[in-house]
């Protein structure tokens, strides 16, 4: 069995990744299994740079292959904000949504996209990155209790539900994270002999 660490403390992300990778013959480990893992400063200027920082740190510390993502919401009318600062836009998810809707008040253009970049690192070096996206609009009010982050105000193109209203199975099949994972899975399968370890 190949082991790979997902470099996040966000259990929502871990659950999504476990679901997305359940049929790939890869055992996913969480950083919860490495309680002294040092916090990584996300000082990159792009999603890819931040994902790489986390993946490299995890692969070095945990001594197994690791992957990390950096993801966020880019809103056209806000010149791409909150972007890489999506998780730091305000202290809590509710406050982040409130701030976003406040900035968009009276704005006709509500186009946005979720972006996810996954970086895979082995032996402290990034070996590949993969980007996924899903486009949609920001709703006028939050709808739904599911998902996390900005999910209740993001309605993907072609659907009448927000991510917060969708069943997890549907969201996980169309999300930015799912699109990035699809690209990464083929690579992981091809590199399985590299990922195999005794850990």
PEBEL-V951949 format. One line per field, one symbol per residue. phi: phi as a letter, one per 40 degrees, with the letter a starting at -180 (. if undefined). Layout:
phi=???
This chain:
phi=.cbacccacccccdccccccbcbbgbccbccccbccdcccccbccbdcccccdcccccccccfadababbaabbbdcbfgccfccdcbcacbdcccccccccccdgcccbcaacbbbbbbbbfgbcbabbbbaacabcccbcbgbcgagcdcbbbcdgbbbcdccccdccdccbcdcccccdccccccccbdcccdacc
